[in-house]
Amino acid sequence: MLELYQFELSQYSEKVRFILDFKGLEYRKIEVTPGVGQVELLQKSGSRQVPVLKDGSTYIADSTEIAFYLDRKYPEKPILPEDPLARGQCLLIEEWADESIGLKGRKAFIGALNQNQTLRTSCLPKETPDLLKNLVGAIPGQFLDVLGTGIGFGGEPVKEANKGLKQDLEALCLILEKQPYLTGNTPTLADLAVAGMSMILKFPEGAYLDIPPNLKGKGIPGLADNSSFESFFAWRDRLYADYRKSSSTSSNSSAPTTISIE
């Protein structure tokens, strides 16, 4: 069976999970945490970061490389179009989703965690003691914002990320006005990448992710609850309903392993 070294809240891991489910491939999730185990994974795969896919004795790092590998090795349900124009558009959108929605989404999400006590504590692991949850929730948002500013995750950087994401979502809404998918009439890697990258902008409803129930359907204020982007999230959620398997039936997760996250 395929094995996916992953982090449940990683957009890049979600992109790969989407591809695996779309292709109908069985896989086992191996949840990882930062730690000394990254050395072992580096020796095996050449990467310190997840997602990493293990197929037999083969290790593939990086979500885009995993996508290309899966389409070559398991071509029955292709995710790359044959038409040159559609293929070019697909590759451009996939790269743009990784670099724009992926990176800005992470920055905006951390900014939202800094400012939203409920969102912050909901993202803690299930086994976190109540005392620690209360301590984390009690940290003033202004203090976390100041700390984040020093490393690019607070203040103006977060505002700029949110501004860019609004433009991204507006562009996606416009593209999808008169066609069912981003490059035409059938779903491709472009659609699966955008859906995966948008995971933390607004968590999908349903049992797709191993997250607390109160996080489902919630997301970054100003994006997840913005009526201007309802059509995008409705489209994204249809992709989930059509192609993403329930987390309880698609695969089993192992205990956390000490490997760094992307």
Backbone as CSV, one residue per row, in Angstrom:
resi,resn,N_x,N_y,N_z,CA_x,CA_y,CA_z,C_x,C_y,C_z
1,MET,0.834,-1.199,0.000,0.000,0.000,0.000,0.871,1.252,0.000
2,LEU,0.418,2.278,-0.690,1.101,3.563,-0.673,1.079,4.140,0.732
3,GLU,2.150,4.832,1.109,2.224,5.481,2.406,2.522,6.961,2.209
4,LEU,1.746,7.800,2.882,1.914,9.243,2.769,2.385,9.808,4.101
5,TYR,3.641,10.257,4.130,4.159,10.976,5.292,3.631,12.399,5.201
6,GLN,2.887,12.815,6.213,2.098,14.032,6.059,1.893,14.757,7.373
7,PHE,1.284,15.937,7.253,0.782,16.691,8.388,-0.660,17.041,8.054
8,GLU,-1.575,16.736,8.932,-2.999,16.835,8.608,-3.404,18.244,8.180
9,LEU,-2.815,19.277,8.773,-3.194,20.641,8.445,-2.322,21.266,7.352
10,SER,-1.483,20.467,6.727,-0.657,20.967,5.626,-1.469,21.015,4.338
11,GLN,-1.496,22.185,3.700,-2.197,22.318,2.418,-1.568,21.419,1.358
12,TYR,-0.248,21.277,1.403,0.452,20.486,0.394,0.161,18.993,0.575
13,SER,0.004,18.585,1.837,-0.416,17.204,2.087,-1.845,16.992,1.595
14,GLU,-2.709,17.988,1.796,-4.093,17.865,1.337,-4.171,17.780,-0.182
15,LYS,-3.324,18.514,-0.853,-3.255,18.426,-2.323,-2.958,16.983,-2.756
16,VAL,-1.992,16.338,-2.102,-1.652,14.958,-2.452,-2.783,14.009,-2.068
17,ARG,-3.411,14.224,-0.915,-4.539,13.374,-0.524,-5.666,13.477,-1.553
18,PHE,-5.893,14.692,-2.049,-6.923,14.892,-3.070,-6.603,14.083,-4.331
19,ILE,-5.349,14.129,-4.744,-4.935,13.408,-5.954,-5.093,11.901,-5.754
20,LEU,-4.659,11.406,-4.604,-4.773,9.973,-4.327,-6.233,9.529,-4.333
21,ASP,-7.103,10.306,-3.709,-8.523,9.960,-3.679,-9.146,10.068,-5.069
22,PHE,-8.781,11.112,-5.811,-9.311,11.286,-7.165,-8.977,10.072,-8.031
23,LYS,-7.767,9.565,-7.882,-7.339,8.416,-8.668,-7.824,7.085,-8.096
24,GLY,-8.457,7.130,-6.925,-8.968,5.908,-6.323,-7.893,4.997,-5.778
25,LEU,-6.773,5.570,-5.335,-5.658,4.780,-4.830,-5.739,4.629,-3.316
26,GLU,-5.512,3.437,-2.828,-5.494,3.195,-1.391,-4.149,3.630,-0.823
27,TYR,-4.180,4.249,0.341,-2.940,4.707,0.954,-3.107,4.775,2.463
28,ARG,-1.983,4.779,3.144,-1.968,4.904,4.599,-1.298,6.214,4.960
29,LYS,-1.957,7.003,5.815,-1.378,8.259,6.267,-0.451,8.003,7.451
30,ILE,0.706,8.632,7.428,1.633,8.579,8.552,1.827,10.007,9.030
31,GLU,1.177,10.352,10.140,1.230,11.716,10.661,2.600,11.983,11.282
32,VAL,3.159,13.128,10.986,4.504,13.438,11.444,4.523,14.709,12.279
33,THR,5.553,14.825,13.100,5.764,16.015,13.911,7.216,16.442,13.772
34,PRO,7.492,17.728,13.970,8.891,18.161,13.872,9.752,17.413,14.873
35,GLY,11.000,17.110,14.499,11.881,16.412,15.429,13.088,15.812,14.757
36,VAL,13.814,15.043,15.523,15.070,14.482,15.039,14.857,13.431,13.949
37,GLY,13.649,12.921,13.821,13.368,11.921,12.795,13.546,12.432,11.387
38,GLN,13.690,13.741,11.207,13.873,14.300,9.864,15.151,13.776,9.219
39,VAL,16.139,13.423,10.012,17.393,12.912,9.458,17.146,11.595,8.740
40,GLU,16.347,10.731,9.353,16.037,9.432,8.744,15.285,9.618,7.428
41,LEU,14.301,10.521,7.421,13.542,10.758,6.196,14.423,11.377,5.118
42,LEU,15.342,12.250,5.508,16.265,12.852,4.558,17.118,11.787,3.888
43,GLN,17.559,10.820,4.660,18.374,9.739,4.103,17.584,8.892,3.116
44,LYS,16.303,8.705,3.393,15.484,7.854,2.537,14.974,8.574,1.300
45,SER,14.571,9.851,1.472,13.864,10.541,0.388,14.599,11.739,-0.187
46,GLY,15.638,12.207,0.520,16.324,13.409,0.074,15.634,14.683,0.511
47,SER,14.608,14.558,1.351,13.863,15.726,1.806,13.641,15.662,3.307
48,ARG,13.699,16.834,3.951,13.383,16.936,5.370,11.906,17.237,5.589
49,GLN,11.176,17.532,4.544,9.812,18.029,4.668,8.794,17.041,4.121
50,VAL,7.559,17.175,4.610,6.447,16.425,4.047,5.626,17.375,3.178
51,PRO,4.831,16.825,2.254,4.527,15.409,2.067,5.637,14.638,1.354
52,VAL,5.772,13.387,1.765,6.624,12.422,1.078,5.786,11.178,0.852
53,LEU,5.795,10.670,-0.361,5.042,9.456,-0.699,5.999,8.281,-0.819
54,LYS,5.637,7.168,-0.208,6.410,5.933,-0.327,5.596,4.936,-1.133
55,ASP,6.177,4.486,-2.240,5.541,3.485,-3.100,6.504,2.323,-3.233
56,GLY,6.265,1.277,-2.453,7.230,0.185,-2.409,8.521,0.664,-1.793
57,SER,9.616,0.581,-2.548,10.911,1.061,-2.062,11.238,2.456,-2.582
58,THR,10.289,3.078,-3.281,10.509,4.389,-3.882,9.923,5.488,-2.999
59,TYR,10.707,6.521,-2.741,10.256,7.695,-2.000,10.213,8.888,-2.938
60,ILE,9.102,9.623,-2.891,8.953,10.818,-3.723,8.608,11.984,-2.806
61,ALA,9.431,13.034,-2.863,9.201,14.227,-2.057,8.628,15.329,-2.933
62,ASP,7.950,16.298,-2.292,7.373,17.482,-2.931,6.035,17.133,-3.587
63,SER,5.020,17.930,-3.266,3.662,17.631,-3.723,3.535,17.626,-5.245
64,THR,4.256,18.519,-5.931,4.182,18.552,-7.396,4.851,17.329,-8.001
65,GLU,6.011,16.962,-7.478,6.695,15.767,-7.990,5.863,14.515,-7.718
66,ILE,5.197,14.478,-6.570,4.318,13.347,-6.269,3.177,13.285,-7.283
67,ALA,2.614,14.432,-7.624,1.522,14.478,-8.608,1.980,13.920,-9.956
68,PHE,3.148,14.359,-10.417,3.661,13.881,-11.699,3.954,12.381,-11.645
69,TYR,4.514,11.926,-10.533,4.818,10.498,-10.378,3.547,9.663,-10.436
70,LEU,2.531,10.083,-9.704,1.286,9.319,-9.664,0.621,9.255,-11.035
71,ASP,0.740,10.346,-11.800,0.113,10.327,-13.120,0.868,9.425,-14.086
72,ARG,2.176,9.295,-13.905,2.954,8.370,-14.745,2.722,6.926,-14.318
73,LYS,2.766,6.681,-13.007,2.718,5.307,-12.496,1.301,4.739,-12.517
74,TYR,0.301,5.605,-12.293,-1.098,5.169,-12.230,-1.927,6.046,-13.179
75,PRO,-1.823,5.780,-14.489,-2.400,6.681,-15.504,-3.886,6.468,-15.777
76,GLU,-4.528,5.535,-15.060,-5.906,5.184,-15.410,-6.852,6.378,-15.311
77,LYS,-6.642,7.266,-14.382,-7.489,8.447,-14.249,-6.575,9.674,-14.258
78,PRO,-6.218,10.143,-15.464,-5.190,11.191,-15.578,-5.619,12.521,-14.970
79,ILE,-4.625,13.251,-14.467,-4.876,14.580,-13.925,-4.191,15.663,-14.753
80,LEU,-3.428,15.253,-15.770,-2.796,16.208,-16.681,-3.447,16.080,-18.049
81,PRO,-3.983,17.165,-18.602,-4.663,17.096,-19.910,-3.690,16.761,-21.035
82,GLU,-4.214,16.153,-22.094,-3.398,15.884,-23.278,-3.340,17.090,-24.210
83,ASP,-4.435,17.854,-24.288,-4.466,19.035,-25.139,-3.377,20.023,-24.692
84,PRO,-2.533,20.503,-25.616,-1.416,21.381,-25.227,-1.845,22.648,-24.482
85,LEU,-2.909,23.306,-24.959,-3.354,24.536,-24.308,-3.844,24.248,-22.892
86,ALA,-4.690,23.243,-22.750,-5.218,22.894,-21.430,-4.100,22.422,-20.506
87,ARG,-3.147,21.678,-21.051,-2.030,21.197,-20.231,-1.185,22.366,-19.731
88,GLY,-0.910,23.309,-20.621,-0.143,24.484,-20.219,-0.861,25.289,-19.151
89,GLN,-2.164,25.493,-19.332,-2.937,26.227,-18.331,-2.948,25.483,-16.993
90,CYS,-3.063,24.170,-17.066,-3.082,23.347,-15.854,-1.779,23.500,-15.077
91,LEU,-0.657,23.413,-15.775,0.639,23.516,-15.108,0.860,24.904,-14.508
92,LEU,0.412,25.941,-15.228,0.543,27.299,-14.711,-0.285,27.490,-13.436
93,ILE,-1.522,27.020,-13.462,-2.398,27.194,-12.300,-1.891,26.393,-11.113
94,GLU,-1.387,25.187,-11.376,-0.866,24.361,-10.279,0.298,25.059,-9.584
95,GLU,1.227,25.597,-10.365,2.375,26.299,-9.795,1.938,27.564,-9.054
96,TRP,0.995,28.288,-9.654,0.473,29.512,-9.034,-0.225,29.195,-7.712
97,ALA,-0.990,28.117,-7.688,-1.694,27.741,-6.457,-0.700,27.453,-5.335
98,ASP,0.364,26.720,-5.641,1.377,26.414,-4.630,2.026,27.674,-4.087
99,GLU,2.402,28.560,-4.989,3.195,29.726,-4.590,2.343,30.883,-4.074
100,SER,1.133,31.019,-4.572,0.301,32.155,-4.178,-0.670,31.768,-3.065
101,ILE,-1.618,30.899,-3.363,-2.593,30.509,-2.343,-1.907,29.756,-1.204
102,GLY,-0.956,28.893,-1.538,-0.284,28.116,-0.513,0.469,28.971,0.491
103,LEU,1.357,29.818,0.001,2.197,30.600,0.897,1.429,31.728,1.575
104,LYS,0.619,32.446,0.810,-0.162,33.525,1.413,-1.224,32.972,2.351
105,GLY,-1.783,31.816,1.990,-2.784,31.197,2.857,-2.207,30.828,4.204
106,ARG,-1.003,30.297,4.212,-0.344,29.934,5.473,-0.120,31.175,6.337
107,LYS,0.342,32.248,5.697,0.612,33.488,6.435,-0.686,34.069,7.008
108,ALA,-1.740,34.099,6.186,-3.024,34.636,6.645,-3.628,33.769,7.740
109,PHE,-3.432,32.454,7.652,-3.976,31.546,8.657,-3.295,31.756,10.000
110,ILE,-1.977,31.898,9.986,-1.260,32.157,11.238,-1.687,33.493,11.820
111,GLY,-1.893,34.492,10.946,-2.400,35.779,11.423,-3.759,35.637,12.078
112,ALA,-4.625,34.799,11.486,-5.955,34.571,12.071,-5.844,33.844,13.404
113,LEU,-4.910,32.908,13.537,-4.700,32.208,14.809,-4.265,33.192,15.892
114,ASN,-3.413,34.133,15.502,-2.939,35.123,16.475,-4.092,35.932,17.063
115,GLN,-5.080,36.237,16.220,-6.140,37.154,16.624,-7.399,36.461,17.136
116,ASN,-7.534,35.163,16.871,-8.774,34.466,17.191,-8.504,33.356,18.201
117,GLN,-8.913,33.573,19.444,-8.644,32.619,20.519,-9.297,31.260,20.255
118,THR,-10.539,31.267,19.798,-11.256,30.010,19.553,-10.587,29.195,18.461
119,LEU,-10.228,29.870,17.363,-9.557,29.192,16.255,-8.214,28.637,16.710
120,ARG,-7.512,29.407,17.529,-6.178,29.021,17.997,-6.242,27.740,18.828
121,THR,-7.141,27.702,19.796,-7.221,26.533,20.677,-7.815,25.324,19.948
122,SER,-8.671,25.565,18.950,-9.272,24.453,18.209,-8.249,23.705,17.374
123,CYS,-7.155,24.372,17.023,-6.133,23.746,16.193,-5.125,22.939,17.002
124,LEU,-5.222,22.994,18.332,-4.321,22.194,19.156,-4.695,20.715,19.055
125,PRO,-3.726,19.813,19.196,-4.020,18.378,19.149,-5.078,17.974,20.174
126,LYS,-5.826,16.921,19.859,-6.913,16.468,20.722,-6.433,16.137,22.138
127,GLU,-5.205,15.614,22.225,-4.711,15.174,23.530,-4.139,16.310,24.378
128,THR,-4.190,17.549,23.887,-3.670,18.683,24.650,-4.470,18.858,25.941
129,PRO,-3.812,18.909,27.102,-4.539,19.101,28.365,-5.308,20.422,28.374
130,ASP,-6.433,20.430,29.087,-7.262,21.634,29.143,-6.489,22.826,29.704
131,LEU,-5.608,22.554,30.677,-4.831,23.642,31.258,-3.980,24.332,30.206
132,LEU,-3.329,23.535,29.357,-2.484,24.113,28.303,-3.329,24.848,27.274
133,LYS,-4.498,24.281,26.945,-5.399,24.956,26.010,-5.797,26.329,26.542
134,ASN,-6.112,26.376,27.820,-6.514,27.650,28.425,-5.376,28.660,28.410
135,LEU,-4.153,28.160,28.653,-2.996,29.059,28.640,-2.753,29.611,27.238
136,VAL,-2.845,28.745,26.234,-2.648,29.182,24.852,-3.727,30.181,24.449
137,GLY,-4.956,29.884,24.824,-6.059,30.779,24.484,-5.973,32.128,25.173
138,ALA,-5.323,32.155,26.343,-5.264,33.389,27.115,-4.183,34.359,26.644
139,ILE,-3.287,33.896,25.762,-2.225,34.790,25.277,-2.856,35.915,24.468
140,PRO,-2.565,37.162,24.781,-3.166,38.275,24.031,-2.811,38.229,22.543
141,GLY,-3.811,38.481,21.705,-3.580,38.472,20.271,-2.563,39.507,19.840
142,GLN,-2.554,40.680,20.515,-1.598,41.731,20.154,-0.162,41.266,20.390
143,PHE,0.034,40.494,21.456,1.375,39.985,21.767,1.839,39.010,20.684
144,LEU,0.937,38.092,20.293,1.283,37.129,19.242,1.531,37.831,17.917
145,ASP,0.778,38.894,17.659,0.954,39.634,16.418,2.328,40.293,16.379
146,VAL,2.755,40.844,17.501,4.086,41.468,17.570,5.174,40.417,17.359
147,LEU,5.021,39.254,18.003,5.991,38.169,17.809,6.029,37.728,16.351
148,GLY,4.832,37.590,15.751,4.757,37.143,14.365,5.348,38.137,13.394
149,THR,5.230,39.417,13.703,5.746,40.447,12.813,7.249,40.289,12.597
150,GLY,7.943,39.862,13.638,9.389,39.698,13.540,9.826,38.625,12.566
151,ILE,8.931,37.694,12.263,9.283,36.614,11.335,8.342,36.580,10.122
152,GLY,7.673,37.698,9.863,6.839,37.800,8.667,5.451,37.228,8.790
153,PHE,4.962,36.996,10.032,3.643,36.401,10.223,2.744,37.265,11.097
154,GLY,2.885,38.560,10.978,2.028,39.469,11.732,1.984,40.822,11.064
155,GLY,1.083,41.680,11.540,1.023,43.049,11.055,0.838,43.176,9.556
156,GLU,1.679,43.982,8.925,1.563,44.274,7.495,1.698,43.041,6.607
157,PRO,2.634,42.118,6.885,2.713,40.915,6.037,1.399,40.138,5.974
158,VAL,0.697,40.039,7.111,-0.583,39.327,7.129,-1.637,40.110,6.346
159,LYS,-1.653,41.434,6.499,-2.596,42.262,5.742,-2.372,42.112,4.247
160,GLU,-1.108,42.113,3.828,-0.790,41.956,2.409,-1.188,40.569,1.908
161,ALA,-0.989,39.551,2.746,-1.381,38.190,2.355,-2.891,38.103,2.155
162,ASN,-3.659,38.685,3.070,-5.113,38.677,2.941,-5.564,39.435,1.697
163,LYS,-4.917,40.557,1.432,-5.248,41.338,0.241,-4.985,40.529,-1.024
164,GLY,-3.844,39.857,-1.078,-3.530,39.034,-2.237,-4.478,37.867,-2.411
165,LEU,-4.874,37.260,-1.295,-5.798,36.125,-1.363,-7.171,36.551,-1.867
166,LYS,-7.601,37.738,-1.512,-8.883,38.239,-2.025,-8.834,38.374,-3.545
167,GLN,-7.712,38.852,-4.055,-7.564,38.946,-5.517,-7.532,37.557,-6.150
168,ASP,-6.838,36.619,-5.498,-6.793,35.243,-6.005,-8.192,34.635,-6.086
169,LEU,-8.968,34.803,-5.017,-10.302,34.215,-4.984,-11.235,34.880,-5.989
170,GLU,-11.077,36.185,-6.153,-11.877,36.871,-7.173,-11.558,36.333,-8.560
171,ALA,-10.276,36.120,-8.845,-9.872,35.582,-10.149,-10.451,34.187,-10.367
172,LEU,-10.412,33.351,-9.336,-10.951,31.994,-9.462,-12.463,32.021,-9.702
173,CYS,-13.166,32.903,-9.005,-14.615,33.037,-9.218,-14.916,33.421,-10.663
174,LEU,-14.126,34.322,-11.211,-14.342,34.765,-12.597,-14.085,33.631,-13.582
175,ILE,-13.011,32.872,-13.373,-12.684,31.752,-14.269,-13.800,30.718,-14.271
176,LEU,-14.396,30.502,-13.099,-15.386,29.434,-12.949,-16.813,29.872,-13.277
177,GLU,-16.989,31.118,-13.686,-18.333,31.604,-13.995,-18.989,30.831,-15.130
178,LYS,-18.209,30.481,-16.166,-18.799,29.889,-17.362,-18.194,28.543,-17.734
179,GLN,-17.488,27.929,-16.816,-16.973,26.577,-17.061,-16.897,25.835,-15.742
180,PRO,-17.097,24.518,-15.772,-17.188,23.759,-14.519,-15.861,23.570,-13.796
181,TYR,-14.753,23.594,-14.548,-13.440,23.395,-13.941,-12.463,24.435,-14.479
182,LEU,-11.317,24.538,-13.865,-10.419,25.647,-14.138,-9.821,25.639,-15.539
183,THR,-9.695,24.470,-16.155,-9.150,24.427,-17.511,-10.146,23.885,-18.530
184,GLY,-11.412,23.733,-18.150,-12.390,23.239,-19.115,-13.484,22.413,-18.482
185,ASN,-13.809,21.300,-19.123,-14.978,20.517,-18.727,-14.670,19.313,-17.840
186,THR,-13.392,19.078,-17.569,-13.031,17.949,-16.717,-12.028,18.404,-15.655
187,PRO,-12.069,17.806,-14.480,-11.122,18.189,-13.428,-9.699,17.753,-13.767
188,THR,-8.743,18.576,-13.389,-7.331,18.291,-13.621,-6.536,18.584,-12.358
189,LEU,-5.230,18.436,-12.483,-4.339,18.758,-11.371,-4.550,20.191,-10.897
190,ALA,-4.881,21.098,-11.813,-5.118,22.495,-11.437,-6.228,22.590,-10.394
191,ASP,-7.327,21.894,-10.620,-8.460,21.936,-9.688,-8.105,21.314,-8.344
192,LEU,-7.401,20.180,-8.383,-7.064,19.482,-7.150,-6.060,20.290,-6.328
193,ALA,-5.139,20.963,-7.020,-4.160,21.795,-6.317,-4.840,22.991,-5.656
194,VAL,-5.702,23.665,-6.385,-6.400,24.831,-5.831,-7.276,24.410,-4.655
195,ALA,-7.970,23.298,-4.791,-8.821,22.821,-3.693,-7.987,22.513,-2.456
196,GLY,-6.864,21.826,-2.647,-6.002,21.497,-1.517,-5.408,22.725,-0.859
197,MET,-4.944,23.667,-1.669,-4.334,24.875,-1.122,-5.344,25.734,-0.367
198,SER,-6.607,25.653,-0.752,-7.635,26.493,-0.116,-8.172,25.891,1.172
199,MET,-7.669,24.721,1.548,-8.194,24.014,2.716,-8.236,24.891,3.960
200,ILE,-7.131,25.615,4.254,-7.091,26.381,5.498,-7.739,27.756,5.362
201,LEU,-8.093,28.149,4.137,-8.847,29.396,3.997,-10.242,29.206,4.578
202,LYS,-10.798,28.017,4.312,-12.081,27.631,4.889,-12.127,26.114,4.922
203,PHE,-12.118,25.544,6.108,-12.116,24.092,6.220,-13.421,23.527,5.665
204,PRO,-13.335,22.433,4.898,-14.561,21.843,4.351,-15.412,21.199,5.432
205,GLU,-16.705,21.164,5.175,-17.606,20.401,6.036,-17.389,18.918,5.754
206,GLY,-17.878,18.071,6.618,-17.777,16.646,6.356,-16.563,16.025,7.031
207,ALA,-16.433,14.706,6.844,-15.403,13.937,7.551,-14.161,13.724,6.698
208,TYR,-13.720,14.764,6.017,-12.565,14.629,5.132,-11.241,14.777,5.869
209,LEU,-11.247,15.550,6.950,-10.022,15.853,7.684,-10.155,15.437,9.141
210,ASP,-9.029,15.041,9.725,-9.014,14.703,11.146,-8.782,15.980,11.944
211,ILE,-9.855,16.783,12.051,-9.794,18.047,12.784,-10.987,18.125,13.733
212,PRO,-10.927,18.975,14.750,-12.068,19.111,15.668,-13.330,19.524,14.916
213,PRO,-14.489,19.024,15.316,-15.748,19.349,14.627,-16.029,20.841,14.544
214,ASN,-15.605,21.610,15.560,-15.924,23.033,15.552,-15.074,23.835,14.569
215,LEU,-14.098,23.176,13.932,-13.314,23.849,12.892,-13.952,23.706,11.515
216,LYS,-14.790,22.691,11.343,-15.352,22.400,10.020,-16.271,23.525,9.564
217,GLY,-16.034,23.976,8.339,-16.815,25.081,7.807,-16.330,26.441,8.242
218,LYS,-15.304,26.478,9.115,-14.748,27.742,9.598,-13.446,28.041,8.857
219,GLY,-12.987,29.290,8.992,-11.756,29.638,8.316,-11.302,31.036,8.645
220,ILE,-10.584,31.640,7.730,-9.992,32.950,7.944,-11.062,34.029,7.812
221,PRO,-11.294,34.816,8.851,-12.288,35.892,8.763,-11.968,36.846,7.615
222,GLY,-13.016,37.246,6.910,-12.834,38.125,5.766,-12.668,37.371,4.459
223,LEU,-12.365,36.076,4.556,-12.258,35.226,3.367,-13.330,34.141,3.408
224,ALA,-13.313,33.336,4.474,-14.259,32.225,4.594,-15.701,32.706,4.680
225,ASP,-15.923,33.884,5.267,-17.282,34.396,5.465,-17.624,35.546,4.513
226,ASN,-16.842,35.708,3.468,-17.063,36.795,2.506,-18.023,36.322,1.409
227,SER,-19.171,36.973,1.281,-20.190,36.539,0.311,-19.683,36.617,-1.135
228,SER,-18.679,37.438,-1.383,-18.136,37.566,-2.741,-17.477,36.275,-3.206
229,PHE,-17.064,35.434,-2.257,-16.348,34.212,-2.613,-17.172,32.949,-2.391
230,GLU,-18.466,33.112,-2.163,-19.331,31.951,-1.925,-19.296,30.972,-3.090
231,SER,-19.276,31.500,-4.321,-19.314,30.610,-5.485,-18.052,29.762,-5.567
232,PHE,-16.906,30.337,-5.176,-15.670,29.544,-5.190,-15.737,28.420,-4.174
233,PHE,-16.110,28.742,-2.937,-16.125,27.708,-1.905,-17.206,26.656,-2.176
234,ALA,-18.306,27.051,-2.812,-19.326,26.070,-3.200,-18.755,25.115,-4.237
235,TRP,-17.992,25.666,-5.199,-17.327,24.836,-6.215,-16.312,23.910,-5.557
236,ARG,-15.504,24.467,-4.659,-14.488,23.669,-3.968,-15.119,22.534,-3.172
237,ASP,-16.239,22.834,-2.508,-16.887,21.813,-1.691,-17.547,20.729,-2.541
238,ARG,-17.940,21.073,-3.768,-18.448,20.036,-4.687,-17.332,19.079,-5.087
239,LEU,-16.129,19.615,-5.264,-14.984,18.740,-5.543,-14.761,17.772,-4.393
240,TYR,-14.862,18.273,-3.170,-14.721,17.401,-2.002,-15.785,16.305,-2.030
241,ALA,-17.023,16.707,-2.272,-18.122,15.733,-2.258,-17.956,14.688,-3.361
242,ASP,-17.441,15.106,-4.515,-17.333,14.208,-5.666,-16.114,13.299,-5.613
243,TYR,-14.997,13.801,-5.046,-13.740,13.075,-5.213,-12.960,12.783,-3.938
244,ARG,-13.198,13.517,-2.884,-12.397,13.312,-1.668,-13.087,12.299,-0.776
245,LYS,-12.364,11.305,-0.316,-12.935,10.283,0.542,-12.950,10.734,1.992
246,SER,-13.834,10.135,2.745,-13.891,10.379,4.181,-12.585,9.939,4.829
247,SER,-12.125,10.681,5.817,-10.868,10.337,6.484,-10.965,9.013,7.220
248,SER,-12.172,8.594,7.551,-12.353,7.336,8.285,-12.357,6.123,7.370
249,THR,-12.560,6.351,6.058,-12.634,5.207,5.141,-11.512,5.177,4.123
250,SER,-10.895,6.334,3.827,-9.886,6.358,2.772,-8.562,5.767,3.218
251,SER,-8.213,5.935,4.492,-6.921,5.460,4.954,-6.861,5.495,6.463
252,ASN,-5.864,4.839,6.999,-5.642,4.846,8.440,-4.385,5.629,8.756
253,SER,-4.394,6.339,9.851,-3.222,7.103,10.265,-2.447,6.336,11.321
254,SER,-1.140,6.402,11.214,-0.312,5.813,12.250,-0.065,6.845,13.334
255,ALA,0.582,6.437,14.388,0.951,7.380,15.445,1.946,8.381,14.885
256,PRO,1.990,9.583,15.483,2.925,10.590,14.988,4.360,10.090,14.979
257,THR,5.104,10.557,13.998,6.481,10.174,13.825,7.331,11.445,13.801
258,THR,8.559,11.392,14.230,9.343,12.614,14.342,9.992,12.982,13.017
259,ILE,9.207,13.617,12.168,9.690,14.078,10.867,9.179,15.492,10.688
260,SER,9.994,16.364,10.100,9.593,17.770,9.999,8.476,17.955,9.002
261,ILE,7.691,19.010,9.195,6.576,19.309,8.306,6.964,20.374,7.315
262,GLU,6.218,20.431,6.192,6.473,21.447,5.161,5.984,22.788,5.617
